[in-house]
Amino acid sequence: DNHAPVTAAAVGYPIKHNLNTKAIYVVAIKDPDGTPTPVFCKYEPKSNDMALVKVGITAEDEVYDIIVIG
């Protein structure tokens, strides 16, 4: 499910990955009207398979692709 609850925007969204490392880089992409746009995000590796990602203030209908690179 790529629709995260808006109330979690300030706290961050837990994003699971299978890279087995905390040495990661995270990119958020917003796709308004079919135009992919990089979005500033903050992230904090929590374990070797999960990061906490914050994309700032989001609206109810905003959708982001979160890309985790390790």
PyMOL Python script that loads the backbone (N, CA, C, O; Angstrom):
from pymol import cmd

cmd.read_pdbstr("""\
ATOM      1  N   ASP A   1       0.857  -1.181   0.000  1.00  0.00           N
ATOM      2  CA  ASP A   1       0.000   0.000   0.000  1.00  0.00           C
ATOM      3  C   ASP A   1       0.893   1.231   0.000  1.00  0.00           C
ATOM      4  O   ASP A   1       1.689   1.422   0.919  1.00  0.00           O
ATOM      5  N   ASN A   2       0.767   2.058  -1.013  1.00  0.00           N
ATOM      6  CA  ASN A   2       1.616   3.245  -1.084  1.00  0.00           C
ATOM      7  C   ASN A   2       0.907   4.509  -0.608  1.00  0.00           C
ATOM      8  O   ASN A   2       1.384   5.614  -0.864  1.00  0.00           O
ATOM      9  N   HIS A   3      -0.217   4.365   0.077  1.00  0.00           N
ATOM     10  CA  HIS A   3      -0.900   5.522   0.669  1.00  0.00           C
ATOM     11  C   HIS A   3      -0.632   5.509   2.169  1.00  0.00           C
ATOM     12  O   HIS A   3      -1.274   4.775   2.921  1.00  0.00           O
ATOM     13  N   ALA A   4       0.316   6.324   2.591  1.00  0.00           N
ATOM     14  CA  ALA A   4       0.687   6.371   4.006  1.00  0.00           C
ATOM     15  C   ALA A   4      -0.232   7.344   4.738  1.00  0.00           C
ATOM     16  O   ALA A   4      -0.699   8.316   4.145  1.00  0.00           O
ATOM     17  N   PRO A   5      -0.492   7.096   6.000  1.00  0.00           N
ATOM     18  CA  PRO A   5      -1.359   8.018   6.757  1.00  0.00           C
ATOM     19  C   PRO A   5      -0.696   9.377   6.946  1.00  0.00           C
ATOM     20  O   PRO A   5       0.480   9.461   7.300  1.00  0.00           O
ATOM     21  N   VAL A   6      -1.456  10.432   6.708  1.00  0.00           N
ATOM     22  CA  VAL A   6      -0.937  11.799   6.818  1.00  0.00           C
ATOM     23  C   VAL A   6      -0.452  12.091   8.226  1.00  0.00           C
ATOM     24  O   VAL A   6       0.513  12.837   8.399  1.00  0.00           O
ATOM     25  N   THR A   7      -1.089  11.528   9.228  1.00  0.00           N
ATOM     26  CA  THR A   7      -0.718  11.804  10.617  1.00  0.00           C
ATOM     27  C   THR A   7       0.707  11.337  10.920  1.00  0.00           C
ATOM     28  O   THR A   7       1.315  11.821  11.875  1.00  0.00           O
ATOM     29  N   ALA A   8       1.243  10.425  10.146  1.00  0.00           N
ATOM     30  CA  ALA A   8       2.597   9.930  10.377  1.00  0.00           C
ATOM     31  C   ALA A   8       3.659  10.780   9.683  1.00  0.00           C
ATOM     32  O   ALA A   8       4.850  10.517   9.847  1.00  0.00           O
ATOM     33  N   ALA A   9       3.260  11.787   8.917  1.00  0.00           N
ATOM     34  CA  ALA A   9       4.225  12.578   8.145  1.00  0.00           C
ATOM     35  C   ALA A   9       5.298  13.205   9.017  1.00  0.00           C
ATOM     36  O   ALA A   9       6.470  13.195   8.643  1.00  0.00           O
ATOM     37  N   ALA A  10       4.931  13.749  10.169  1.00  0.00           N
ATOM     38  CA  ALA A  10       5.900  14.405  11.048  1.00  0.00           C
ATOM     39  C   ALA A  10       6.781  13.399  11.774  1.00  0.00           C
ATOM     40  O   ALA A  10       7.930  13.698  12.101  1.00  0.00           O
ATOM     41  N   VAL A  11       6.250  12.213  12.025  1.00  0.00           N
ATOM     42  CA  VAL A  11       6.980  11.182  12.762  1.00  0.00           C
ATOM     43  C   VAL A  11       7.852  10.353  11.820  1.00  0.00           C
ATOM     44  O   VAL A  11       8.959   9.952  12.180  1.00  0.00           O
ATOM     45  N   GLY A  12       7.353  10.105  10.633  1.00  0.00           N
ATOM     46  CA  GLY A  12       8.062   9.308   9.649  1.00  0.00           C
ATOM     47  C   GLY A  12       7.350   8.010   9.351  1.00  0.00           C
ATOM     48  O   GLY A  12       6.582   7.498  10.165  1.00  0.00           O
ATOM     49  N   TYR A  13       7.616   7.490   8.181  1.00  0.00           N
ATOM     50  CA  TYR A  13       7.013   6.245   7.731  1.00  0.00           C
ATOM     51  C   TYR A  13       8.060   5.134   7.793  1.00  0.00           C
ATOM     52  O   TYR A  13       9.157   5.306   7.263  1.00  0.00           O
ATOM     53  N   PRO A  14       7.754   4.013   8.419  1.00  0.00           N
ATOM     54  CA  PRO A  14       8.704   2.893   8.407  1.00  0.00           C
ATOM     55  C   PRO A  14       8.694   2.244   7.023  1.00  0.00           C
ATOM     56  O   PRO A  14       7.652   1.796   6.544  1.00  0.00           O
ATOM     57  N   ILE A  15       9.847   2.201   6.401  1.00  0.00           N
ATOM     58  CA  ILE A  15       9.987   1.619   5.068  1.00  0.00           C
ATOM     59  C   ILE A  15      10.859   0.374   5.179  1.00  0.00           C
ATOM     60  O   ILE A  15      12.021   0.458   5.577  1.00  0.00           O
ATOM     61  N   LYS A  16      10.302  -0.775   4.828  1.00  0.00           N
ATOM     62  CA  LYS A  16      11.058  -2.029   4.874  1.00  0.00           C
ATOM     63  C   LYS A  16      11.821  -2.209   3.572  1.00  0.00           C
ATOM     64  O   LYS A  16      11.340  -1.836   2.501  1.00  0.00           O
ATOM     65  N   HIS A  17      13.017  -2.786   3.673  1.00  0.00           N
ATOM     66  CA  HIS A  17      13.817  -3.098   2.486  1.00  0.00           C
ATOM     67  C   HIS A  17      14.560  -4.403   2.748  1.00  0.00           C
ATOM     68  O   HIS A  17      14.572  -4.893   3.877  1.00  0.00           O
ATOM     69  N   ASN A  18      15.167  -4.957   1.735  1.00  0.00           N
ATOM     70  CA  ASN A  18      15.877  -6.232   1.884  1.00  0.00           C
ATOM     71  C   ASN A  18      17.364  -6.109   1.569  1.00  0.00           C
ATOM     72  O   ASN A  18      17.970  -7.052   1.059  1.00  0.00           O
ATOM     73  N   LEU A  19      17.950  -4.963   1.866  1.00  0.00           N
ATOM     74  CA  LEU A  19      19.356  -4.719   1.533  1.00  0.00           C
ATOM     75  C   LEU A  19      20.316  -5.230   2.604  1.00  0.00           C
ATOM     76  O   LEU A  19      21.519  -5.320   2.359  1.00  0.00           O
ATOM     77  N   ASN A  20      19.807  -5.563   3.774  1.00  0.00           N
ATOM     78  CA  ASN A  20      20.604  -6.121   4.867  1.00  0.00           C
ATOM     79  C   ASN A  20      21.782  -5.226   5.267  1.00  0.00           C
ATOM     80  O   ASN A  20      22.886  -5.712   5.511  1.00  0.00           O
ATOM     81  N   THR A  21      21.533  -3.912   5.331  1.00  0.00           N
ATOM     82  CA  THR A  21      22.561  -2.963   5.744  1.00  0.00           C
ATOM     83  C   THR A  21      21.904  -1.665   6.220  1.00  0.00           C
ATOM     84  O   THR A  21      20.789  -1.337   5.814  1.00  0.00           O
ATOM     85  N   LYS A  22      22.604  -0.940   7.077  1.00  0.00           N
ATOM     86  CA  LYS A  22      22.177   0.395   7.480  1.00  0.00           C
ATOM     87  C   LYS A  22      22.821   1.461   6.596  1.00  0.00           C
ATOM     88  O   LYS A  22      22.467   2.637   6.686  1.00  0.00           O
ATOM     89  N   ALA A  23      23.769   1.057   5.740  1.00  0.00           N
ATOM     90  CA  ALA A  23      24.447   1.986   4.829  1.00  0.00           C
ATOM     91  C   ALA A  23      23.566   2.176   3.597  1.00  0.00           C
ATOM     92  O   ALA A  23      23.785   1.545   2.563  1.00  0.00           O
ATOM     93  N   ILE A  24      22.569   3.050   3.716  1.00  0.00           N
ATOM     94  CA  ILE A  24      21.599   3.244   2.650  1.00  0.00           C
ATOM     95  C   ILE A  24      21.474   4.714   2.288  1.00  0.00           C
ATOM     96  O   ILE A  24      21.945   5.592   3.011  1.00  0.00           O
ATOM     97  N   TYR A  25      20.832   4.962   1.158  1.00  0.00           N
ATOM     98  CA  TYR A  25      20.460   6.297   0.716  1.00  0.00           C
ATOM     99  C   TYR A  25      19.011   6.205   0.279  1.00  0.00           C
ATOM    100  O   TYR A  25      18.629   5.239  -0.382  1.00  0.00           O
ATOM    101  N   VAL A  26      18.195   7.191   0.634  1.00  0.00           N
ATOM    102  CA  VAL A  26      16.770   7.144   0.322  1.00  0.00           C
ATOM    103  C   VAL A  26      16.391   8.341  -0.545  1.00  0.00           C
ATOM    104  O   VAL A  26      16.812   9.470  -0.295  1.00  0.00           O
ATOM    105  N   VAL A  27      15.589   8.066  -1.568  1.00  0.00           N
ATOM    106  CA  VAL A  27      15.079   9.101  -2.468  1.00  0.00           C
ATOM    107  C   VAL A  27      13.557   9.011  -2.472  1.00  0.00           C
ATOM    108  O   VAL A  27      12.995   7.917  -2.538  1.00  0.00           O
ATOM    109  N   ALA A  28      12.899  10.153  -2.401  1.00  0.00           N
ATOM    110  CA  ALA A  28      11.436  10.199  -2.508  1.00  0.00           C
ATOM    111  C   ALA A  28      11.074  10.851  -3.836  1.00  0.00           C
ATOM    112  O   ALA A  28      11.622  11.892  -4.199  1.00  0.00           O
ATOM    113  N   ILE A  29      10.154  10.232  -4.550  1.00  0.00           N
ATOM    114  CA  ILE A  29       9.700  10.751  -5.841  1.00  0.00           C
ATOM    115  C   ILE A  29       8.195  10.971  -5.763  1.00  0.00           C
ATOM    116  O   ILE A  29       7.441  10.070  -5.393  1.00  0.00           O
ATOM    117  N   LYS A  30       7.772  12.171  -6.115  1.00  0.00           N
ATOM    118  CA  LYS A  30       6.346  12.485  -6.182  1.00  0.00           C
ATOM    119  C   LYS A  30       5.989  12.542  -7.664  1.00  0.00           C
ATOM    120  O   LYS A  30       6.782  13.028  -8.471  1.00  0.00           O
ATOM    121  N   ASP A  31       4.819  12.057  -8.027  1.00  0.00           N
ATOM    122  CA  ASP A  31       4.451  11.982  -9.437  1.00  0.00           C
ATOM    123  C   ASP A  31       3.153  12.730  -9.713  1.00  0.00           C
ATOM    124  O   ASP A  31       2.125  12.113  -9.990  1.00  0.00           O
ATOM    125  N   PRO A  32       3.199  14.083  -9.638  1.00  0.00           N
ATOM    126  CA  PRO A  32       1.971  14.826  -9.918  1.00  0.00           C
ATOM    127  C   PRO A  32       1.712  14.866 -11.423  1.00  0.00           C
ATOM    128  O   PRO A  32       2.584  15.281 -12.186  1.00  0.00           O
ATOM    129  N   ASP A  33       0.558  14.452 -11.846  1.00  0.00           N
ATOM    130  CA  ASP A  33       0.153  14.505 -13.250  1.00  0.00           C
ATOM    131  C   ASP A  33       1.138  13.806 -14.182  1.00  0.00           C
ATOM    132  O   ASP A  33       1.332  14.243 -15.316  1.00  0.00           O
ATOM    133  N   GLY A  34       1.755  12.734 -13.716  1.00  0.00           N
ATOM    134  CA  GLY A  34       2.653  11.974 -14.578  1.00  0.00           C
ATOM    135  C   GLY A  34       4.039  12.576 -14.762  1.00  0.00           C
ATOM    136  O   GLY A  34       4.782  12.160 -15.651  1.00  0.00           O
ATOM    137  N   THR A  35       4.393  13.556 -13.928  1.00  0.00           N
ATOM    138  CA  THR A  35       5.713  14.177 -14.013  1.00  0.00           C
ATOM    139  C   THR A  35       6.502  13.839 -12.748  1.00  0.00           C
ATOM    140  O   THR A  35       6.295  14.479 -11.717  1.00  0.00           O
ATOM    141  N   PRO A  36       7.402  12.849 -12.796  1.00  0.00           N
ATOM    142  CA  PRO A  36       8.171  12.478 -11.595  1.00  0.00           C
ATOM    143  C   PRO A  36       9.028  13.646 -11.113  1.00  0.00           C
ATOM    144  O   PRO A  36       9.765  14.253 -11.890  1.00  0.00           O
ATOM    145  N   THR A  37       8.920  13.952  -9.824  1.00  0.00           N
ATOM    146  CA  THR A  37       9.652  15.063  -9.222  1.00  0.00           C
ATOM    147  C   THR A  37      10.336  14.584  -7.950  1.00  0.00           C
ATOM    148  O   THR A  37       9.668  14.075  -7.050  1.00  0.00           O
ATOM    149  N   PRO A  38      11.679  14.739  -7.855  1.00  0.00           N
ATOM    150  CA  PRO A  38      12.339  14.386  -6.597  1.00  0.00           C
ATOM    151  C   PRO A  38      11.835  15.294  -5.472  1.00  0.00           C
ATOM    152  O   PRO A  38      11.615  16.486  -5.686  1.00  0.00           O
ATOM    153  N   VAL A  39      11.654  14.737  -4.290  1.00  0.00           N
ATOM    154  CA  VAL A  39      11.149  15.476  -3.138  1.00  0.00           C
ATOM    155  C   VAL A  39      12.153  15.332  -2.003  1.00  0.00           C
ATOM    156  O   VAL A  39      12.666  14.240  -1.760  1.00  0.00           O
ATOM    157  N   PHE A  40      12.435  16.431  -1.307  1.00  0.00           N
ATOM    158  CA  PHE A  40      13.341  16.380  -0.169  1.00  0.00           C
ATOM    159  C   PHE A  40      12.783  15.444   0.890  1.00  0.00           C
ATOM    160  O   PHE A  40      11.606  15.521   1.242  1.00  0.00           O
ATOM    161  N   CYS A  41      13.621  14.574   1.387  1.00  0.00           N
ATOM    162  CA  CYS A  41      13.188  13.695   2.469  1.00  0.00           C
ATOM    163  C   CYS A  41      14.345  13.493   3.445  1.00  0.00           C
ATOM    164  O   CYS A  41      15.515  13.625   3.088  1.00  0.00           O
ATOM    165  N   LYS A  42      13.988  13.174   4.667  1.00  0.00           N
ATOM    166  CA  LYS A  42      14.961  12.810   5.688  1.00  0.00           C
ATOM    167  C   LYS A  42      14.757  11.340   5.989  1.00  0.00           C
ATOM    168  O   LYS A  42      13.637  10.834   5.913  1.00  0.00           O
ATOM    169  N   TYR A  43      15.827  10.658   6.328  1.00  0.00           N
ATOM    170  CA  TYR A  43      15.677   9.243   6.670  1.00  0.00           C
ATOM    171  C   TYR A  43      16.667   8.863   7.754  1.00  0.00           C
ATOM    172  O   TYR A  43      17.732   9.463   7.906  1.00  0.00           O
ATOM    173  N   GLU A  44      16.274   7.845   8.499  1.00  0.00           N
ATOM    174  CA  GLU A  44      17.114   7.343   9.580  1.00  0.00           C
ATOM    175  C   GLU A  44      17.080   5.812   9.545  1.00  0.00           C
ATOM    176  O   GLU A  44      16.035   5.210   9.790  1.00  0.00           O
ATOM    177  N   PRO A  45      18.221   5.181   9.240  1.00  0.00           N
ATOM    178  CA  PRO A  45      18.249   3.715   9.275  1.00  0.00           C
ATOM    179  C   PRO A  45      17.983   3.231  10.701  1.00  0.00           C
ATOM    180  O   PRO A  45      18.659   3.661  11.636  1.00  0.00           O
ATOM    181  N   LYS A  46      17.013   2.347  10.872  1.00  0.00           N
ATOM    182  CA  LYS A  46      16.666   1.835  12.193  1.00  0.00           C
ATOM    183  C   LYS A  46      17.225   0.435  12.423  1.00  0.00           C
ATOM    184  O   LYS A  46      17.562   0.069  13.549  1.00  0.00           O
ATOM    185  N   SER A  47      17.319  -0.336  11.358  1.00  0.00           N
ATOM    186  CA  SER A  47      17.881  -1.684  11.432  1.00  0.00           C
ATOM    187  C   SER A  47      18.392  -2.034  10.031  1.00  0.00           C
ATOM    188  O   SER A  47      18.333  -1.204   9.124  1.00  0.00           O
ATOM    189  N   ASN A  48      18.886  -3.247   9.856  1.00  0.00           N
ATOM    190  CA  ASN A  48      19.417  -3.644   8.552  1.00  0.00           C
ATOM    191  C   ASN A  48      18.324  -3.861   7.509  1.00  0.00           C
ATOM    192  O   ASN A  48      18.626  -4.089   6.338  1.00  0.00           O
ATOM    193  N   ASP A  49      17.052  -3.791   7.921  1.00  0.00           N
ATOM    194  CA  ASP A  49      15.977  -3.978   6.943  1.00  0.00           C
ATOM    195  C   ASP A  49      14.840  -2.962   7.075  1.00  0.00           C
ATOM    196  O   ASP A  49      13.756  -3.175   6.533  1.00  0.00           O
ATOM    197  N   MET A  50      15.082  -1.848   7.799  1.00  0.00           N
ATOM    198  CA  MET A  50      14.042  -0.849   7.960  1.00  0.00           C
ATOM    199  C   MET A  50      14.631   0.534   8.159  1.00  0.00           C
ATOM    200  O   MET A  50      15.615   0.708   8.877  1.00  0.00           O
ATOM    201  N   ALA A  51      14.010   1.523   7.506  1.00  0.00           N
ATOM    202  CA  ALA A  51      14.406   2.919   7.670  1.00  0.00           C
ATOM    203  C   ALA A  51      13.156   3.736   7.971  1.00  0.00           C
ATOM    204  O   ALA A  51      12.061   3.391   7.528  1.00  0.00           O
ATOM    205  N   LEU A  52      13.321   4.813   8.720  1.00  0.00           N
ATOM    206  CA  LEU A  52      12.238   5.734   9.007  1.00  0.00           C
ATOM    207  C   LEU A  52      12.394   6.915   8.057  1.00  0.00           C
ATOM    208  O   LEU A  52      13.420   7.595   8.089  1.00  0.00           O
ATOM    209  N   VAL A  53      11.398   7.173   7.212  1.00  0.00           N
ATOM    210  CA  VAL A  53      11.493   8.191   6.172  1.00  0.00           C
ATOM    211  C   VAL A  53      10.455   9.270   6.420  1.00  0.00           C
ATOM    212  O   VAL A  53       9.281   8.980   6.650  1.00  0.00           O
ATOM    213  N   LYS A  54      10.908  10.541   6.370  1.00  0.00           N
ATOM    214  CA  LYS A  54      10.020  11.691   6.526  1.00  0.00           C
ATOM    215  C   LYS A  54      10.039  12.480   5.224  1.00  0.00           C
ATOM    216  O   LYS A  54      11.107  12.834   4.724  1.00  0.00           O
ATOM    217  N   VAL A  55       8.861  12.756   4.676  1.00  0.00           N
ATOM    218  CA  VAL A  55       8.779  13.521   3.436  1.00  0.00           C
ATOM    219  C   VAL A  55       8.177  14.898   3.664  1.00  0.00           C
ATOM    220  O   VAL A  55       7.782  15.560   2.704  1.00  0.00           O
ATOM    221  N   GLY A  56       8.099  15.337   4.890  1.00  0.00           N
ATOM    222  CA  GLY A  56       7.549  16.652   5.193  1.00  0.00           C
ATOM    223  C   GLY A  56       6.038  16.619   5.256  1.00  0.00           C
ATOM    224  O   GLY A  56       5.448  15.581   5.557  1.00  0.00           O
ATOM    225  N   ILE A  57       5.414  17.735   4.978  1.00  0.00           N
ATOM    226  CA  ILE A  57       3.963  17.829   5.064  1.00  0.00           C
ATOM    227  C   ILE A  57       3.354  17.182   3.826  1.00  0.00           C
ATOM    228  O   ILE A  57       3.722  17.512   2.699  1.00  0.00           O
ATOM    229  N   THR A  58       2.436  16.272   4.040  1.00  0.00           N
ATOM    230  CA  THR A  58       1.775  15.594   2.936  1.00  0.00           C
ATOM    231  C   THR A  58       0.278  15.813   3.010  1.00  0.00           C
ATOM    232  O   THR A  58      -0.284  16.051   4.078  1.00  0.00           O
ATOM    233  N   ALA A  59      -0.345  15.727   1.864  1.00  0.00           N
ATOM    234  CA  ALA A  59      -1.806  15.822   1.800  1.00  0.00           C
ATOM    235  C   ALA A  59      -2.375  14.417   1.701  1.00  0.00           C
ATOM    236  O   ALA A  59      -1.651  13.462   1.424  1.00  0.00           O
ATOM    237  N   GLU A  60      -3.659  14.300   1.927  1.00  0.00           N
ATOM    238  CA  GLU A  60      -4.328  13.003   1.970  1.00  0.00           C
ATOM    239  C   GLU A  60      -4.160  12.206   0.683  1.00  0.00           C
ATOM    240  O   GLU A  60      -4.064  10.979   0.723  1.00  0.00           O
ATOM    241  N   ASP A  61      -4.124  12.889  -0.459  1.00  0.00           N
ATOM    242  CA  ASP A  61      -4.104  12.181  -1.737  1.00  0.00           C
ATOM    243  C   ASP A  61      -2.713  12.138  -2.390  1.00  0.00           C
ATOM    244  O   ASP A  61      -2.597  11.704  -3.536  1.00  0.00           O
ATOM    245  N   GLU A  62      -1.671  12.571  -1.697  1.00  0.00           N
ATOM    246  CA  GLU A  62      -0.332  12.555  -2.279  1.00  0.00           C
ATOM    247  C   GLU A  62       0.260  11.153  -2.214  1.00  0.00           C
ATOM    248  O   GLU A  62       0.109  10.439  -1.223  1.00  0.00           O
ATOM    249  N   VAL A  63       0.929  10.783  -3.286  1.00  0.00           N
ATOM    250  CA  VAL A  63       1.548   9.470  -3.385  1.00  0.00           C
ATOM    251  C   VAL A  63       3.029   9.670  -3.688  1.00  0.00           C
ATOM    252  O   VAL A  63       3.392  10.457  -4.563  1.00  0.00           O
ATOM    253  N   TYR A  64       3.872   8.958  -2.965  1.00  0.00           N
ATOM    254  CA  TYR A  64       5.313   9.038  -3.161  1.00  0.00           C
ATOM    255  C   TYR A  64       5.869   7.651  -3.438  1.00  0.00           C
ATOM    256  O   TYR A  64       5.408   6.660  -2.871  1.00  0.00           O
ATOM    257  N   ASP A  65       6.850   7.590  -4.300  1.00  0.00           N
ATOM    258  CA  ASP A  65       7.638   6.372  -4.458  1.00  0.00           C
ATOM    259  C   ASP A  65       8.883   6.574  -3.607  1.00  0.00           C
ATOM    260  O   ASP A  65       9.603   7.558  -3.779  1.00  0.00           O
ATOM    261  N   ILE A  66       9.136   5.662  -2.706  1.00  0.00           N
ATOM    262  CA  ILE A  66      10.319   5.730  -1.848  1.00  0.00           C
ATOM    263  C   ILE A  66      11.320   4.705  -2.366  1.00  0.00           C
ATOM    264  O   ILE A  66      11.028   3.510  -2.418  1.00  0.00           O
ATOM    265  N   ILE A  67      12.493   5.176  -2.745  1.00  0.00           N
ATOM    266  CA  ILE A  67      13.517   4.312  -3.304  1.00  0.00           C
ATOM    267  C   ILE A  67      14.668   4.224  -2.299  1.00  0.00           C
ATOM    268  O   ILE A  67      15.247   5.243  -1.921  1.00  0.00           O
ATOM    269  N   VAL A  68      14.990   3.025  -1.875  1.00  0.00           N
ATOM    270  CA  VAL A  68      16.085   2.790  -0.931  1.00  0.00           C
ATOM    271  C   VAL A  68      17.238   2.161  -1.702  1.00  0.00           C
ATOM    272  O   VAL A  68      17.081   1.120  -2.340  1.00  0.00           O
ATOM    273  N   ILE A  69      18.398   2.809  -1.633  1.00  0.00           N
ATOM    274  CA  ILE A  69      19.593   2.346  -2.347  1.00  0.00           C
ATOM    275  C   ILE A  69      20.634   1.966  -1.319  1.00  0.00           C
ATOM    276  O   ILE A  69      20.884   2.717  -0.377  1.00  0.00           O
ATOM    277  N   GLY A  70      21.238   0.816  -1.490  1.00  0.00           N
ATOM    278  CA  GLY A  70      22.241   0.374  -0.524  1.00  0.00           C
ATOM    279  C   GLY A  70      23.541  -0.026  -1.166  1.00  0.00           C
ATOM    280  O   GLY A  70      24.477  -0.420  -0.471  1.00  0.00           O
TER     281      GLY A  70
END
""", "prot")
cmd.dss("prot")
cmd.show_as("cartoon", "prot")
cmd.util.cbc("prot")
cmd.orient("prot")
